[in-house]
């Protein structure tokens, strides 16, 4: 990977862990997720009114990714309702790199060097150990929801990686993808008969800020996929589990912290190997 692609993917990792921590910490996660989608919508509107339309060949991928993202939000909501950040996040992000590598191989004809494949396996093992080796196991329903979230992550990662290359304009692709999240906002509001005024302003603003972070994170990843292999970008972005583990330990008081830091270091080693692997 080039230095630019590596920097973009790592920046996305920090932002992604941060907005997931916002969702976990929120008292009303449905509203926060809707506010995040509102943030996406605003940025999407700004993009689509200032950049060219994506090529027609990319539109099936935009629509498919939109539907996958809807399912992703549903599974993410229930995963954080039932499990801890330092458990749910590593499970959902941990299975994604291998699934993305498989999807990129099948659908985009991408291959990785033995070093890169070793790095991806190391990252995935480190993330899995972060959860499976803990004395405090996640509830079964949280694990299932997190696994389903991971499948959605891998699915939209492959779809967007192919679609953005067909779009001819990465920002146009991102703009429409973000704009089409608006139904999430409508769905949450429609299920709240008390209306928008009953929602605490702090909750809405926190979610909107999380939406800005999420938009920047995903935008960086999508752009990185135009200049680097799909599986490599996805695996680097999954280094966000390091940040999430530290947030869980320092701010949420999740334990045991020693095991989680060791596993995070294993993931970091995999990230370094992947960054140094030949293309």
Backbone as numpy.savetxt, mean C-alpha at the origin, in Angstrom:
# Nx Ny Nz CAx CAy CAz Cx Cy Cz
18.26 -1.56 -9.46 17.42 -0.37 -9.46 18.29 0.88 -9.46
17.83 1.92 -10.14 18.54 3.19 -10.12 18.32 3.89 -8.78
19.18 4.88 -8.50 19.05 5.64 -7.25 17.72 6.37 -7.18
17.28 6.88 -8.32 16.00 7.61 -8.36 14.84 6.68 -8.02
14.80 5.51 -8.65 13.71 4.56 -8.40 13.74 4.09 -6.94
14.93 3.83 -6.41 15.06 3.40 -5.02 14.56 4.48 -4.06
14.92 5.73 -4.34 14.49 6.85 -3.48 12.97 7.01 -3.51
12.38 6.88 -4.69 10.93 7.01 -4.81 10.23 5.91 -4.02
10.71 4.67 -4.15 10.07 3.56 -3.48 10.22 3.65 -1.96
11.38 4.08 -1.48 11.59 4.22 -0.03 10.74 5.36 0.54
10.65 6.47 -0.20 9.78 7.57 0.24 8.34 7.12 0.35
7.90 6.33 -0.61 6.55 5.78 -0.56 6.37 4.87 0.65
7.41 4.13 1.01 7.34 3.22 2.16 7.07 4.00 3.45
7.79 5.10 3.65 7.58 5.91 4.86 6.17 6.48 4.90
5.72 7.04 3.79 4.40 7.65 3.74 3.30 6.61 3.93
3.50 5.42 3.36 2.48 4.38 3.44 2.31 3.88 4.87
3.42 3.64 5.57 3.33 3.20 6.96 2.65 4.25 7.82
2.92 5.52 7.53 2.36 6.61 8.32 0.84 6.68 8.18
0.34 6.58 6.93 -1.11 6.71 6.80 -1.84 5.48 7.32
-1.20 4.31 7.28 -1.81 3.13 7.88 -1.88 3.27 9.40
-0.87 3.90 9.99 -0.89 4.14 11.43 -2.04 5.09 11.79
-2.31 6.05 10.91 -3.43 6.96 11.13 -4.74 6.19 11.16
-4.92 5.26 10.21 -6.14 4.45 10.16 -6.28 3.61 11.42
-5.19 2.98 11.85 -5.24 2.12 13.03 -5.56 2.92 14.28
-5.00 4.12 14.40 -5.19 4.92 15.60 -6.55 5.60 15.66
-7.24 5.67 14.54 -8.50 6.42 14.48 -9.61 5.71 15.25
-10.45 6.51 15.88 -11.60 5.96 16.57 -12.69 5.53 15.61
-12.84 6.25 14.50 -13.84 5.93 13.49 -13.10 5.66 12.18
-12.73 4.42 11.95 -11.90 4.08 10.80 -12.64 4.24 9.48
-13.95 4.02 9.48 -14.71 4.18 8.24 -14.65 5.61 7.75
-14.81 6.57 8.67 -14.75 7.98 8.31 -13.34 8.36 7.85
-12.34 7.84 8.56 -10.96 8.15 8.18 -10.66 7.61 6.78
-11.11 6.38 6.49 -10.89 5.82 5.16 -11.62 6.63 4.10
-12.84 7.10 4.43 -13.58 7.94 3.49 -12.86 9.27 3.28
-12.30 9.82 4.35 -11.56 11.08 4.23 -10.29 10.88 3.40
-9.66 9.72 3.55 -8.48 9.40 2.73 -8.87 9.36 1.26
-10.01 8.73 0.96 -10.49 8.69 -0.41 -10.84 10.09 -0.90
-11.34 10.94 -0.01 -11.64 12.33 -0.38 -10.36 13.06 -0.76
-9.28 12.81 0.01 -8.00 13.40 -0.34 -7.51 12.93 -1.70
-7.70 11.64 -1.97 -7.36 11.12 -3.30 -8.16 11.82 -4.38
-9.45 11.99 -4.10 -10.33 12.58 -5.10 -9.92 14.00 -5.45
-9.59 14.80 -4.45 -9.18 16.19 -4.69 -7.92 16.24 -5.55
-6.93 15.44 -5.19 -5.69 15.43 -5.96 -5.94 14.87 -7.36
-6.80 13.85 -7.44 -7.14 13.30 -8.75 -7.79 14.33 -9.64
-8.69 15.14 -9.08 -9.35 16.19 -9.86 -8.34 17.21 -10.37
-7.40 17.57 -9.53 -6.36 18.52 -9.95 -5.52 17.95 -11.09
-5.24 16.65 -11.01 -4.41 16.03 -12.04 -5.14 15.91 -13.37
-6.38 15.41 -13.34 -7.09 15.14 -14.60 -7.43 16.43 -15.35
-7.48 17.55 -14.65 -7.77 18.82 -15.31 -6.51 19.52 -15.81
-5.35 18.93 -15.55 -4.11 19.59 -15.95 -3.14 18.71 -16.73
-3.49 17.44 -16.92 -2.60 16.54 -17.66 -3.40 15.85 -18.77
-2.72 15.28 -19.77 -3.43 14.61 -20.88 -4.18 13.37 -20.39
-5.18 12.97 -21.19 -5.91 11.74 -20.91 -5.00 10.54 -21.12
-5.16 9.50 -20.29 -4.39 8.27 -20.54 -4.82 7.64 -21.86
-3.92 6.90 -22.47 -4.24 6.20 -23.71 -5.38 5.22 -23.47
-6.19 5.00 -24.50 -7.37 4.15 -24.38 -7.00 2.74 -23.94
-5.81 2.27 -24.27 -5.40 0.91 -23.90 -5.27 0.74 -22.39
-5.10 1.83 -21.66 -4.89 1.74 -20.20 -6.19 1.78 -19.42
-7.31 2.13 -20.04 -8.55 2.31 -19.29 -9.08 1.03 -18.66
-8.99 -0.13 -19.32 -9.41 -1.36 -18.62 -8.62 -1.59 -17.33
-7.36 -1.20 -17.33 -6.53 -1.36 -16.14 -6.92 -0.35 -15.05
-7.28 0.86 -15.46 -7.73 1.86 -14.49 -9.01 1.38 -13.81
-9.95 0.87 -14.59 -11.22 0.39 -14.03 -11.00 -0.83 -13.15
-10.16 -1.76 -13.61 -9.89 -2.96 -12.81 -9.22 -2.58 -11.49
-8.25 -1.68 -11.54 -7.56 -1.25 -10.33 -8.51 -0.55 -9.37
-9.44 0.23 -9.90 -10.42 0.93 -9.07 -11.26 -0.06 -8.27
-11.75 -1.11 -8.94 -12.56 -2.12 -8.26 -11.74 -2.87 -7.22
-10.49 -3.17 -7.55 -9.62 -3.86 -6.60 -9.38 -2.99 -5.37
-9.21 -1.69 -5.59 -9.00 -0.77 -4.47 -10.23 -0.71 -3.56
-11.43 -0.79 -4.14 -12.62 -0.82 -3.30 -12.57 -2.01 -2.34
-12.24 -3.19 -2.88 -12.14 -4.39 -2.05 -11.01 -4.25 -1.03
-9.92 -3.62 -1.44 -8.77 -3.40 -0.54 -9.20 -2.60 0.69
-9.98 -1.55 0.50 -10.42 -0.74 1.63 -11.31 -1.53 2.58
-12.16 -2.39 2.02 -13.04 -3.20 2.87 -12.23 -4.14 3.75
-11.29 -4.86 3.14 -10.48 -5.81 3.90 -9.57 -5.09 4.90
-9.05 -3.92 4.50 -8.19 -3.16 5.40 -8.96 -2.69 6.62
-10.19 -2.26 6.41 -11.05 -1.80 7.51 -11.22 -2.90 8.55
-11.57 -4.10 8.11 -11.81 -5.20 9.05 -10.51 -5.72 9.66
-9.43 -5.69 8.89 -8.14 -6.15 9.42 -7.71 -5.31 10.61
-7.86 -3.97 10.50 -7.46 -3.10 11.60 -8.50 -3.07 12.72
-9.71 -3.48 12.43 -10.70 -3.60 13.50 -10.34 -4.77 14.41
-9.82 -5.86 13.81 -9.58 -7.09 14.57 -8.13 -7.29 15.01
-7.16 -6.62 14.39 -5.77 -6.89 14.69 -4.94 -5.64 14.95
-3.71 -5.84 15.45 -2.78 -4.74 15.72 -2.06 -4.31 14.44
-1.56 -3.08 14.46 -0.81 -2.55 13.32 0.42 -3.41 13.02
1.18 -3.78 14.07 2.42 -4.52 13.86 2.17 -5.98 13.50
0.91 -6.42 13.53 0.56 -7.77 13.09 -0.09 -7.75 11.71
-1.10 -6.92 11.56 -1.85 -6.85 10.31 -0.98 -6.33 9.16
-0.26 -5.25 9.42 0.52 -4.62 8.36 1.56 -5.57 7.77
2.38 -6.26 8.61 3.36 -7.18 8.02 2.74 -8.34 7.25
1.60 -8.86 7.72 0.96 -9.95 7.00 0.52 -9.49 5.62
-0.21 -8.39 5.57 -0.76 -7.91 4.29 0.33 -7.47 3.33
1.36 -6.80 3.85 2.44 -6.35 2.98 3.43 -7.47 2.69
3.51 -8.47 3.60 4.51 -9.51 3.45 4.27 -10.47 2.31
3.01 -10.80 2.05 2.75 -11.75 0.98 2.74 -11.09 -0.39
2.69 -9.76 -0.42 2.56 -9.06 -1.70 3.77 -9.21 -2.63
5.04 -9.07 -2.15 6.17 -9.13 -3.09 6.23 -10.40 -3.93
6.02 -11.56 -3.30 6.08 -12.81 -4.05 4.92 -12.92 -5.04
3.75 -12.46 -4.63 2.61 -12.49 -5.54 2.82 -11.54 -6.71
3.41 -10.37 -6.43 3.69 -9.41 -7.49 4.74 -9.98 -8.45
5.76 -10.64 -7.91 6.79 -11.23 -8.76 6.17 -12.26 -9.69
5.27 -13.08 -9.15 4.59 -14.08 -9.97 3.71 -13.42 -11.02
2.96 -12.39 -10.59 2.09 -11.70 -11.54 2.87 -10.99 -12.64
4.00 -10.37 -12.26 4.83 -9.69 -13.25 5.42 -10.69 -14.24
5.76 -11.89 -13.75 6.30 -12.92 -14.63 5.24 -13.42 -15.61
4.02 -13.64 -15.10 2.96 -14.21 -15.94 2.38 -13.18 -16.91
2.14 -11.95 -16.42 1.42 -10.97 -17.23 2.31 -9.94 -17.92
3.50 -9.70 -17.38 4.37 -8.68 -17.97 5.69 -9.26 -18.48
5.84 -10.58 -18.41 7.03 -11.25 -18.93 8.32 -10.72 -18.30
8.26 -10.32 -17.03 9.45 -9.83 -16.35 10.16 -10.98 -15.63
11.48 -10.95 -15.67 12.27 -11.92 -14.92 13.21 -11.17 -13.97
13.61 -11.85 -12.91 14.52 -11.25 -11.93 15.77 -12.11 -11.81
16.87 -11.46 -11.48 18.12 -12.18 -11.29 18.02 -13.04 -10.03
18.89 -14.06 -9.91 18.88 -14.89 -8.68 19.06 -14.05 -7.41
19.90 -13.01 -7.48 20.08 -12.15 -6.30 18.79 -11.43 -5.94
18.11 -10.93 -6.95 16.85 -10.22 -6.70 15.80 -11.16 -6.13
15.73 -12.38 -6.67 14.76 -13.33 -6.15 15.10 -13.72 -4.71
16.40 -13.89 -4.42 16.81 -14.19 -3.05 16.41 -13.05 -2.11
16.59 -11.81 -2.58 16.24 -10.65 -1.77 14.75 -10.61 -1.48
13.94 -10.90 -2.49 12.48 -10.88 -2.30 12.06 -11.96 -1.32
12.67 -13.16 -1.43 12.36 -14.23 -0.49 12.77 -13.81 0.93
13.94 -13.18 1.06 14.42 -12.74 2.37 13.48 -11.71 2.97
13.04 -10.76 2.15 12.09 -9.75 2.62 10.80 -10.41 3.10
10.29 -11.34 2.30 9.03 -11.99 2.65 9.16 -12.84 3.91
10.29 -13.55 4.06 10.50 -14.36 5.26 10.63 -13.48 6.50
11.35 -12.36 6.37 11.49 -11.46 7.50 10.17 -10.88 7.94
9.33 -10.53 6.97 8.02 -9.98 7.29 7.13 -11.04 7.93
7.17 -12.26 7.38 6.35 -13.34 7.94 6.78 -13.65 9.37
8.11 -13.69 9.61 8.61 -13.97 10.96 8.24 -12.87 11.94
8.07 -11.67 11.43 7.69 -10.55 12.28 6.36 -10.80 12.97
5.52 -11.61 12.31 4.21 -11.91 12.88 4.16 -13.32 13.46
4.59 -14.31 12.68 4.42 -15.71 13.09 5.29 -16.07 14.27
6.42 -15.35 14.46 7.29 -15.66 15.58 6.93 -14.94 16.85
5.93 -14.11 16.80 5.54 -13.33 17.98 4.74 -14.19 18.96
4.92 -13.93 20.23 4.13 -14.64 21.25 2.67 -14.20 21.21
2.44 -12.98 20.76 1.08 -12.46 20.70 0.54 -12.63 19.29
-0.04 -13.78 19.03 -0.55 -14.09 17.69 -1.78 -13.24 17.37
-1.90 -12.89 16.10 -3.06 -12.13 15.67 -4.30 -13.03 15.66
-5.48 -12.49 15.95 -6.70 -13.29 15.88 -6.89 -13.87 14.48
-7.54 -15.01 14.39 -7.71 -15.70 13.11 -8.40 -14.81 12.08
-9.45 -14.12 12.50 -10.17 -13.28 11.54 -9.31 -12.11 11.06
-8.43 -11.60 11.92 -7.52 -10.53 11.52 -6.51 -11.04 10.49
-6.02 -12.27 10.70 -5.07 -12.86 9.75 -5.73 -13.05 8.39
-6.95 -13.56 8.38 -7.65 -13.79 7.10 -7.91 -12.47 6.38
-8.33 -11.45 7.13 -8.57 -10.15 6.50 -7.27 -9.55 5.99
-6.18 -9.73 6.75 -4.88 -9.21 6.32 -4.38 -9.94 5.08
-4.58 -11.26 5.02 -4.19 -12.03 3.83 -4.97 -11.57 2.61
-6.27 -11.36 2.79 -7.08 -10.86 1.68 -6.62 -9.48 1.25
-6.24 -8.65 2.21 -5.69 -7.33 1.88 -4.43 -7.47 1.05
-3.56 -8.42 1.43 -2.33 -8.65 0.69 -2.58 -9.09 -0.74
-3.59 -9.93 -0.93 -3.94 -10.35 -2.30 -4.39 -9.14 -3.12
-5.17 -8.26 -2.51 -5.60 -7.05 -3.21 -4.40 -6.15 -3.55
-3.45 -6.04 -2.62 -2.25 -5.23 -2.85 -1.48 -5.77 -4.05
-1.26 -7.09 -4.06 -0.53 -7.70 -5.17 -1.28 -7.52 -6.48
-2.60 -7.64 -6.44 -3.40 -7.52 -7.65 -3.33 -6.12 -8.25
-3.55 -5.09 -7.41 -3.51 -3.75 -8.00 -2.09 -3.33 -8.34
-1.09 -3.90 -7.67 0.30 -3.58 -8.01 0.63 -4.03 -9.42
0.22 -5.26 -9.77 0.48 -5.78 -11.11 -0.36 -5.02 -12.15
-1.64 -4.83 -11.84 -2.53 -4.14 -12.78 -2.02 -2.73 -13.08
-1.67 -1.98 -12.03 -1.19 -0.62 -12.23 0.18 -0.57 -12.90
1.01 -1.57 -12.59 2.32 -1.61 -13.23 2.23 -1.76 -14.73
1.25 -2.55 -15.18 1.04 -2.72 -16.62 0.29 -1.52 -17.19
-0.76 -1.10 -16.49 -1.60 -0.01 -17.00 -0.87 1.30 -17.17
0.00 1.66 -16.20 0.68 2.95 -16.28 1.67 2.97 -17.45
2.16 1.81 -17.84 3.06 1.76 -18.98 2.32 1.91 -20.31
1.04 1.59 -20.29 0.22 1.74 -21.50 -0.41 3.13 -21.59
-0.42 3.85 -20.48 -1.16 5.12 -20.42 -0.51 6.22 -21.23
0.80 6.21 -21.33 1.49 7.30 -22.02 1.66 8.53 -21.17
1.00 8.58 -20.02 1.10 9.69 -19.08 0.87 9.16 -17.67
1.94 8.97 -16.90 1.79 8.44 -15.53 0.86 9.29 -14.67
0.95 10.62 -14.82 0.12 11.49 -13.99 -1.35 11.44 -14.41
-1.60 11.23 -15.69 -2.97 11.06 -16.15 -3.57 9.78 -15.60
-2.78 8.72 -15.60 -3.23 7.44 -15.04 -3.53 7.58 -13.56
-2.60 8.20 -12.83 -2.80 8.40 -11.39 -4.03 9.26 -11.11
-4.21 10.31 -11.90 -5.32 11.22 -11.68 -6.66 10.53 -11.75
-6.88 9.75 -12.80 -8.17 9.06 -12.94 -8.33 7.96 -11.90
-7.24 7.31 -11.55 -7.31 6.27 -10.53 -7.73 6.88 -9.19
-7.16 8.03 -8.84 -7.53 8.69 -7.59 -8.94 9.24 -7.65
-9.31 9.85 -8.77 -10.64 10.46 -8.89 -11.75 9.43 -8.74
-11.53 8.23 -9.23 -12.56 7.20 -9.20 -12.74 6.57 -7.82
-12.03 7.08 -6.82 -12.26 6.62 -5.44 -13.40 7.37 -4.77
-13.97 8.35 -5.46 -15.03 9.16 -4.86 -16.22 8.34 -4.38
-16.62 7.23 -5.06 -17.74 6.43 -4.54 -17.51 5.90 -3.13
-16.26 5.74 -2.71 -15.99 5.30 -1.33 -16.51 6.34 -0.35
-16.30 7.61 -0.67 -16.78 8.70 0.18 -18.30 8.67 0.25
-18.95 8.54 -0.90 -20.41 8.52 -0.95 -20.97 7.32 -0.18
-20.31 6.17 -0.28 -20.80 4.96 0.39 -20.78 5.15 1.90
-19.69 5.67 2.43 -19.58 5.86 3.88 -20.59 6.88 4.37
-20.72 7.99 3.65 -21.67 9.03 4.06 -23.11 8.54 3.99
-23.42 7.71 2.98 -24.78 7.20 2.82 -25.17 6.28 3.98
-24.19 5.67 4.62 -24.47 4.76 5.74 -24.48 5.49 7.08
-24.43 6.83 7.02 -24.44 7.63 8.25 -25.62 8.59 8.21
-26.77 8.14 8.69 -27.96 8.99 8.64 -27.83 10.27 9.47
-26.91 10.28 10.41 -26.75 11.48 11.24 -26.12 12.62 10.46
-25.54 12.30 9.29 -25.01 13.36 8.44 -23.55 13.71 8.70
-23.04 14.55 7.83 -21.63 14.93 7.89 -21.34 15.77 9.12
-22.30 16.60 9.53 -22.06 17.51 10.65 -21.76 16.78 11.95
-22.25 15.54 12.07 -22.03 14.79 13.31 -20.63 14.19 13.37
-19.91 14.22 12.27 -18.56 13.65 12.25 -17.59 14.68 12.80
-16.77 14.33 13.79 -15.80 15.28 14.35 -14.88 15.84 13.27
-14.69 17.14 13.29 -13.84 17.77 12.28 -12.41 17.25 12.36
-11.92 16.99 13.57 -10.56 16.49 13.72 -10.38 15.15 13.02
-11.41 14.28 13.12 -11.35 12.98 12.47 -11.29 13.14 10.96
-12.11 14.03 10.42 -12.13 14.25 8.98 -10.80 14.84 8.49
-10.25 15.79 9.24 -8.99 16.41 8.82 -7.84 15.43 8.92
-7.86 14.59 9.96 -6.82 13.58 10.10 -6.86 12.61 8.92
-8.07 12.21 8.56 -8.21 11.31 7.42 -7.81 11.98 6.12
-8.15 13.24 5.96 -7.79 13.96 4.74 -6.28 14.07 4.62
-5.61 14.34 5.75 -4.15 14.40 5.74 -3.57 13.04 5.40
-4.18 11.99 5.95 -3.75 10.64 5.59 -3.94 10.37 4.12
-5.00 10.94 3.55 -5.24 10.78 2.12 -4.16 11.43 1.28
-3.69 12.59 1.71 -2.60 13.26 1.00 -1.34 12.39 1.05
-1.05 11.85 2.23 0.13 10.98 2.37 -0.02 9.72 1.51
-1.24 9.14 1.51 -1.47 7.94 0.73 -1.34 8.23 -0.76
-1.84 9.39 -1.19 -1.76 9.76 -2.60 -0.31 9.93 -3.03
0.46 10.63 -2.23 1.88 10.82 -2.54 2.61 9.48 -2.57
2.29 8.62 -1.59 2.95 7.31 -1.52 2.67 6.50 -2.77
1.40 6.42 -3.15 1.06 5.59 -4.30 1.52 6.23 -5.60
1.48 7.55 -5.66 1.98 8.24 -6.84 3.45 7.97 -7.06
4.23 7.98 -5.99 5.66 7.69 -6.10 5.89 6.27 -6.61
5.08 5.33 -6.10 5.23 3.94 -6.51 4.87 3.77 -7.98
3.76 4.35 -8.40 3.34 4.21 -9.80 4.40 4.78 -10.74
4.94 5.93 -10.38 5.97 6.53 -11.23 7.23 5.66 -11.24
7.59 5.11 -10.07 8.78 4.26 -10.00 8.63 3.03 -10.89
7.40 2.56 -11.06 7.16 1.38 -11.89 7.39 1.65 -13.38
7.45 2.91 -13.74 7.74 3.23 -15.14 9.23 3.17 -15.44
10.08 3.09 -14.40 11.52 3.11 -14.62 12.23 1.95 -13.93
11.47 1.02 -13.32 12.09 -0.11 -12.62 11.14 -1.31 -12.67
11.66 -2.54 -12.49 10.82 -3.74 -12.51 9.72 -3.71 -11.45
8.56 -4.28 -11.80 7.41 -4.24 -10.89 7.71 -4.90 -9.55
8.28 -6.11 -9.57 8.53 -6.83 -8.33 9.55 -6.10 -7.46
10.56 -5.51 -8.09 11.58 -4.79 -7.33 10.99 -3.58 -6.62
10.18 -2.80 -7.33 9.54 -1.63 -6.73 8.63 -2.04 -5.59
7.83 -3.08 -5.80 6.91 -3.54 -4.78 7.66 -4.00 -3.53
8.76 -4.75 -3.73 9.51 -5.25 -2.58 10.14 -4.13 -1.78
10.69 -3.14 -2.47 11.28 -1.99 -1.77 10.21 -1.25 -0.98
9.04 -1.07 -1.60 7.96 -0.38 -0.91 7.53 -1.14 0.35
7.68 -2.46 0.32 7.28 -3.24 1.49 8.23 -3.05 2.67
9.35 -2.34 2.46 10.21 -2.00 3.60 9.48 -1.08 4.57
8.30 -0.63 4.20 7.47 0.16 5.11 7.13 -0.62 6.37
7.30 -1.95 6.34 7.03 -2.72 7.57 8.01 -2.34 8.67
9.20 -1.89 8.28 10.17 -1.44 9.29 9.61 -0.23 10.03
9.11 0.72 9.25 8.55 1.93 9.83 7.31 1.57 10.67
6.46 0.70 10.13 5.25 0.32 10.85 5.60 -0.39 12.16
6.63 -1.24 12.14 7.04 -1.93 13.37 7.51 -0.93 14.42
8.27 0.07 14.00 8.76 1.08 14.93 7.61 1.92 15.49
6.66 2.27 14.62 5.49 3.02 15.09 4.71 2.19 16.11
4.52 0.90 15.80 3.79 0.03 16.72 4.48 -0.07 18.07
5.81 -0.16 18.05 6.58 -0.30 19.30 6.60 1.00 20.09
6.92 2.10 19.41 7.14 3.37 20.12 5.85 4.11 20.48
4.89 4.10 19.58 3.69 4.92 19.80 2.49 4.13 20.30
2.39 2.84 19.90 1.24 2.04 20.33 1.61 1.07 21.44
2.90 1.00 21.81 3.33 0.13 22.90 3.17 -1.35 22.62
3.27 -1.76 21.36 3.10 -3.17 21.01 4.39 -3.94 21.32
4.23 -5.17 21.79 5.35 -6.00 22.20 5.19 -7.41 21.65
6.29 -8.22 21.59 7.65 -7.96 22.07 8.45 -7.14 21.06
9.09 -6.11 21.50 9.75 -5.20 20.57 11.06 -5.74 20.02
11.80 -6.55 20.80 13.10 -7.04 20.34 12.95 -7.89 19.08
12.00 -8.82 19.10 11.79 -9.71 17.96 11.37 -8.93 16.73
10.55 -7.94 16.92 10.06 -7.17 15.78 11.17 -6.32 15.15
12.08 -5.80 15.97 13.19 -5.02 15.43 14.15 -5.92 14.67
14.41 -7.13 15.19 15.30 -8.08 14.51 14.72 -8.46 13.14
13.44 -8.75 13.11 12.79 -9.10 11.84 12.82 -7.93 10.87
12.65 -6.72 11.39 12.71 -5.54 10.54 14.10 -5.39 9.94
15.15 -5.74 10.70 16.51 -5.69 10.19 16.72 -6.70 9.07
16.08 -7.87 9.18 16.15 -8.87 8.11 15.52 -8.32 6.83
14.40 -7.66 7.00 13.74 -7.04 5.85 14.65 -5.98 5.22
15.30 -5.18 6.06 16.20 -4.14 5.57 17.35 -4.75 4.76
17.88 -5.89 5.21 18.94 -6.57 4.48 18.45 -7.00 3.11
17.23 -7.50 3.06 16.65 -7.87 1.77 16.51 -6.68 0.85
16.13 -5.52 1.42 15.99 -4.31 0.62 17.34 -3.91 0.01
18.41 -3.99 0.82 19.74 -3.64 0.31 20.16 -4.58 -0.81
19.93 -5.88 -0.62 20.26 -6.86 -1.66 19.51 -6.58 -2.94
18.23 -6.25 -2.80 17.41 -6.01 -3.98 17.88 -4.75 -4.71
18.27 -3.74 -3.94 18.74 -2.51 -4.56 20.05 -2.73 -5.31
20.88 -3.66 -4.84 22.18 -3.92 -5.47 22.12 -4.99 -6.54
20.98 -5.67 -6.65 20.87 -6.77 -7.61 20.91 -6.26 -9.04
21.55 -7.00 -9.95 21.57 -6.61 -11.37 20.19 -6.69 -11.97
19.92 -5.82 -12.96 18.60 -5.80 -13.57 18.38 -6.96 -14.51
